[in-house]
Amino acid sequence: MGSCNYIFAGLVATSAILLLSFDIDFQAHHFKFASPPEFTGPLTPNTALQNANLILKGKILGPESILVEGNTLYTGTWDGKVLQIVNGEIKKIIYLNHPLSTCATYDTEPVCGRPLGIRRLNKDLLVVADSYYGIYTVNVVKGESKLIFSSKTVIGGYASKFLNDLDVIDEDTLIITDSSTKYGRRQFFHVVLANAPDGRIIEVKVSTGKAKVLVYGLRFPNGVQLHPSKDSVIVSECTMARLLRLYIKGEKAGEVEVFADNLPGLPDNIRLSKQGTFYVGLANPRKPGQLNFLDLIGPYPWIRSVVMGVVPERTLVTLFGKIHAHYGLVVELNQKGEIINSYHDPEGKVVADVSQVSDDDKYLYLGSFRAPFIAQVPKRK
């Protein structure tokens, strides 16, 4: 709390001076979180995440999304690769775009691409969302990939800037999150600090590549998961610390309602568990009595505007590791949107920055947009 206060005070003083002399081409929107939920009941702190086995530690970087199939894992990494991992070892590497020796840097990311959400489309193909290029099908056996939807395609007046996660409705229909129509993935802080309603949910037909916007005006839509009822999808509205439910079939088709509000962190990907519940990875956990950076500056859009006007994005990326909450947290929700279980690493010693949780019968497999490993955690009984 003390360090956050010093940062906040410094920002106020600096921003007041800079605001007088800078014409800033950045529009931050007002938001204010409710007080974080108490860490009691199903949110009572534990050290479950510290029991993690770190798969491929130091050999991969940023395995954001993970598909679990028996002893085989599939993931996409910061250096533009899609990996097949069998019994903890990399067996196949597929490059979606341009393999460079200098991938996994701020400058080369838009060239190398950044594979994020990954799913099984059918028995032969995976489907992967590359944040910069578009949606690909991937045949791992043949080592081939095919672009089926380009991010350059204009839908509803906008091309896609930040394709993020996806789910398979049927073999010909995908639901995809486009986190921002203004900023790309490496401009992550622009998206977060603007908190603008410029995100959307897109439907894409695999056979034709045709797409349409299902809903626009969301604030950093991130993860997406088909509800077991098949009539709706659950969407992470990351910078609002909540989950939404978008109906895609039936009488309520097109309607959006809040599924889970005031989460104890910023929700990333959502995945359905083996037991029919939802696992959600939480970035930047919000702990009672320890307001995080966004809780502090949310009500002050002018401060955020000044920060983005004068501080280079790459500098903010570096600072992120110093100012974000060092706390690993995963929550499990039932089909009513109620938190029923949680996994913690209170100091972030082993696991932090969880982007996704997938599971099998015994373990959770945790992805992260920045960690150099996949964390395998025993399920809590």
N, C-alpha and C positions, 0 to 999 in steps of 0.2 A: 504493500500500500504506500509506503514511504517513497520508494523510487518512482512510482507512478505519479505521486503528487509533485515531485521535483520536475519530472518531465512535463507535466501539465502546466505548472507555473511558468516554466521556461517557454513553453509554446505560447501561452497567453501574452507574455511580455514581448517576445520576438514578433509574434503575429501582429500585435497592435502597431508596432513600428513599421513592419513591412507592408501592411495593408495600405498605408498612406502613399507608398511609392511604387507599388506593383499593379499592373493591369493583368489580372490573372484570368486566363481562359480555361476556367474549370468551375463547374457548378456543383457544389455539395448540397445535398438535401438533408433537411432536419430529421433526426430520429432520436428517440429516447427509449432505452430498454426499461422494463420493469425491474425491480430488485431481483437478483438471481434467486432461484429456488433454494431452500435450505438443503444442505447435504445431510438429510436424515432419511429414515425408511429405506426405500430401494436405492437412494443416492448416498447412503452412509459410506464414507471413505473406506477403502481397503487397499491392499497391495497386490491384487490379482495380476495386474499387468507386469509386475516385476518378476513374475514367474515365466516370462517369455523365453522361448528358444529362438534365437536370432538366425534365421535362414539366410544364407549367402551374405553374411555381414561383411561389408567393405567391398563386395563384388558387384553390387548394383546400386543405383541411386534413384530414389523417388518412385518406388512401385505404387503408384496412386490407387489403382483398381486391381482387384484380384479375382480370378475365376478359379474355383476349386472343383476338381473332378478326380476323386479318389486320391491316388498318390501323385497326381499331376496338378501343377498350378500354372496359370497363365497370367501375365501382367505386362503392362507397358511402363517404360522407364524414361527418365528425363533426357536420355541421349537418343530418343527416337526409336527405340527398339521395342518389339513385341517378343516376349520370352516364353518358351515352354520350359518348365522346371519339373523334373521328375526325381522324386526321392531326394529333394534338396539340392540337386545339381542342374545346371543349365544344359538342356539337351538341344534346343533349337533357338536360333535368333532370326527374326524376320524384320527387315527394315522397310518401313512404309514409304519413306521418302529418300533423302539424300544422306547416305552415310559419310560423315566427315570425321576426321581424327580429332576435331575440336568440338564435337557435340557436347551437350550438357553445360553450356555457358549461356549467360544472358544474351550475348550477341548472336550466337548461332542457333538459339532455340527456334526462331521462326523458319529457319532453313531446314534444320534437321526434323522439325515437327515435334509434337508432344502428345503421344498416345495417352488418353485418360480412361474413360469408361470402357469396359470390355465385357462382352457377354457371349454366350453360345447361341448362334442363329439356328443351326441345324446340325446333323451328325457330321457334316464335312467342314462347316465354316464357323469361324468366330466373326463377330462384328465389333469394330473398334472405332471410338470417336477420337480423331486427332484434332486437337484444339485449333490448329492453324489451317489444315488442309481439308478436312471433311470426314466423312464416314467411309470406312473401308470394310470389306469382307476379307478374311484371312484364312487361307488353307494352309494349316501348319504342316501337314504331311508333305505337300508339294513345295512349301516355302514360298507361296505366292500371295500377293495381296491385290485387291482391285478397289479403286475409288468408285463408290456408288452414289455419293452425294458430295458435291464440292461446296466448301464454305463460301465460295464466291457467288453462289446462286442467290439471286435477290428474291426474297420472300417478304411480302407485306411491306415493300419499300426499302428493305435492309438486307445486306449480306450478313453472314454469320461471322462474328469476330471472336467468339470464345465458346466453341463447342466443348461440352464438358462431359456429361454422363448420358447414358442411354439405357433403354430396356426394350425387350422384344415382346410385342403384343401378340403377333403371330409371325409366321415365316416371311410375310411380305410387309409387315408394318412395324416401324420403330418409333418410339417416343424419345425425343432428344432434348436436353437442356442447352440453350444458348445463353450463357451467363450474362453477356452484354453485347449490344449491337454497336457499341462505341469503342470499347477497349478490348485488346487481346489479352491472352493469359499472362504474359510477362508484365503487363500493366495491371497486375493483380491489385496493387494498392490504389490505383485510380478507381477500380470497381468498388473496392471496400469503402474507401473514404468518401466517394461521391454518394454511395448508397442510393443511386438513381433507379427509378423504375424503368430500366431499359433492357431487362432480361425477358426471355420468352421460352415457351415450350413449343417444339416443332414436331410434326408428324411427317415421316418420310416413308415412301413406298420403295421397297428394295428392288422390285422388278423394273421400275421405271425411273427412279430417282426423283420423282415428283414430290413436292413438299408443300405443307401448309402450316400456318401458325395456329395453334390451338388456343393459346392465351398469351397476351403481351402485358407489359407493365409490372413485371415481377422484379424484386430487388435481389440480384445475385442468385438466381435459381441454380442449384448445384446438382445434388444427387436426385435420381428418379428411380422408383420401384413400382411395378405393377402390384396393385392390391390383390390379395387372394380371391376376392369376389369377382375380379376381372372387369369390373365396371368403372374403375378409376385407377389413377396413379398417385402415389405419394411423392411429393417434391420438397426438397430442402430449399427454403428461402434463407440462404446463409446469413446475410447481414441483418435479418430480422429475428434471428435466433428462434426460428419456428419451422414447422412442417406444414405444408398445404396438401389438400386432397383435391385433385382435378378429376371430375367425372368425364369419362370418354364414351360412355354408353348409357342407354336408358333415358328415362324422363328427365334426369338431372344433367344430361350431357352438356358440357360446356361450363357448368357451374364450378366455382372454386370456394372451398371452405377451409378454415383452420383445422388442422388435424392434431397438432400439438404445439402449444405456445410457450414462450418464455423458457426455452431450453437452457440447461446449464453450460452452454457453449455454442459455438457457431457450427451448425450441422453441415457436414460434407455429404459423402455418399450414403445411400440407404440400401440395405440388402435384406431380403427375406431369409429367415433362419430355417433350419431343419424342423423346428418345432412350430413354425407358422407365425413367429413374432418378427419384429423389425429390429435390426441392428443399425445403429447410427454412430459413425465416427464424428467426434467433436473437436474442431480446431479451436484454439484460444479459449479454453474453458473459463467459465464465469463462476467464481467461487464467492459465496457470501462473505462480506467483510473485506474482500480483496478485489475491488473494482478493476477490471482490465482496461486497457487502452481505449477500446471502443465505447465502453460504458462511460468513460470520462469525457470524451470529446464528441460523442453523438449529438448532444444538444447545441453544439457550437459549430455550425457549418462554415462560418467565416474562418475559423482556425484551420479546419481541414482544407479549405480553399487556398489559404496562404501556404500551408505545408506543401500541397501538391504543385503550387505555382513556383516554388523556389528550391525544393529538394528533388534532385533527380531520382527517378524510379529505382535505378540500380542501387542508390544509396539507401533507400527505404528497405529494399530487399535485404541488404546487409544488416540494417538496424533491427529488422524483424526478430532476428535471433536473440536480441538483447532485451526487447521490450515486451514480447508476447509472454503469455502465461506458461511457465514450465510445469505443466501438469498434464498427464495422460488420462484421457477419459473416453469411455465407450458407454453408451446407454442402450438398453433393450426395452422396446415398447410393445405393448399388446396391440391387437387390431382395433382398439378404441383410442389409441394414441396416448395411453398411460404408461409412464416409466415403471417397469417392474423389476429391473435389475441394472447393475452398473459394474464396470470394471475400472479400477483406478491405478495410477502411478502418481502419488501425491507430489513427488518432487520431479517427475519426469526423468528419473535416473536411467530407466531402461527404455520406456516407451513414451513418446509424446507426439503431437502433431498427427493424430490418427485421421486418415482420410476415408477409410472404408474398413468394414468388418465382414468377412465371409466365413462360413463355418462348414465343418463336417460333423460327424457324430460326437467327436471327442474334443475338438479344438476350434479356436477362433484363429483366423489368419488376418492380420492387420496390415493394411496398406498405409502409405504415407507419401505426401508430395515431396518430402525432403529427406527421409531416413535412408540410410545405406543398407537396408535389410527388409525382410518380411518377418514380422513377429508372429510366432506360433504360441498361442496361450491356451492352457487347459481350461475347459469350460467350468464355470462354477456350478456346483450342485445346489 
